[in-house]
Amino acid sequence: NCIHCSAARHRRPGEPELSTDDWKRVIRESEKLGVVTIVFTGGEPLLRPDIFELIEWVDKDEAVALMFSNGLLLDEDRVAKLSRAGLWAIHVSVDSPDPAAHDEMRRVPGCWQKAIDGLKRCKDAGMLAGISTYATPQRLRNGQIVEMIELAKSIGADEITIFDVVPTGRLLHEDRKHLLTDEDKEELCRIEERYNEGHQLPFVITQAHVNGPTGNGCYAGWCQFYVTAYGEVTPCDFTPLAFGNIRENSLEAIWSSMAHHEAYCYHKSSCRMQDQHFRAQWIDRIPSAGPFPYPIGKLDQLGDDVDEDQPARPGSSIGIKG
């Protein structure tokens, strides 16, 4: 229900989500591919009754289990179950240092305090616990990003991850004023460097650095993939391009087709979903009436035949990325 949600458009009413056994197979096949980080995300992963069983299923000798949560369901009972299942780390989404602003964006009164309390419970239970937030030009310039880091410090968070705003989901057609400029990203990198100099918590991670030219570049389809609630495999949770469904093909076969596809067979020094040339070639050509995520094979068949009246409708859904 969040106004900036990237997952809402991925819902498929009436279609069953992957079963517990399906997800267990995804986890094992991921580990066999060499995946070392399995992230349970959403939507809200704690809405699945079997989430604790799935976390426990991760072979802790092969991979670590992480989670991104809105924090609303992180009561003492669930936190204890997460700890027993072997969750290594959790990121709780906090949109603003101002509780009222966060609650308004999440459309749930009191959810800011629940998120903070849930994060503290996770840390007390022995998990690494951090804040997940995002940067816009306005939030950077009005000091909110620094305020978010100070909030993370004040509550004892181990880490704060600051994502770029990515034009996907409900923000797909938003004004580009929400996107960071190159200068904004450079400033974020300076903030990250300044806070990390002292080697004190929280450790600050910015997407501007990690997925930028001075970091590791775009992870999507290179060292990361995402599996939706319905089994579609995409390069990342922000990319609405499906390379296959695990109900029909093995994860190894799907990963191979992704890694060898012209859109992903090379390393890119910045986020593809923020690149206008990439979006023009792949994202903007997705028919509005098409399924989401959209099968990339159909775009390959379309060639350059683009219907300008058919805008894209991307999003993402609960699943595993690693």
Secondary structure as UniProt FT lines:
FT   TURN            3..4
FT   HELIX           8..10
FT   TURN            13..14
FT   HELIX           20..32
FT   TURN            33..34
FT   STRAND          37..41
FT   HELIX           45..47
FT   TURN            49..50
FT   HELIX           51..57
FT   TURN            60..62
FT   STRAND          64..69
FT   TURN            72..73
FT   HELIX           76..85
FT   STRAND          89..93
FT   HELIX           99..106
FT   TURN            109..110
FT   HELIX           111..124
FT   TURN            125..126
FT   STRAND          128..135
FT   HELIX           137..141
FT   TURN            142..143
FT   HELIX           144..154
FT   TURN            155..156
FT   STRAND          159..164
FT   HELIX           169..171
FT   TURN            172..173
FT   HELIX           176..178
FT   HELIX           182..196
FT   TURN            197..199
FT   STRAND          203..206
FT   HELIX           207..210
FT   TURN            213..216
FT   TURN            221..223
FT   STRAND          226..227
FT   TURN            229..230
FT   STRAND          232..234
FT   TURN            237..238
FT   STRAND          241..242
FT   TURN            246..248
FT   HELIX           251..259
FT   TURN            262..264
FT   HELIX           272..274
FT   HELIX           276..278
FT   HELIX           279..283
FT   TURN            284..285
FT   TURN            288..289
FT   STRAND          294..295
FT   HELIX           296..302
FT   TURN            303..304
FT   TURN            308..309
FT   STRAND          319..321
//
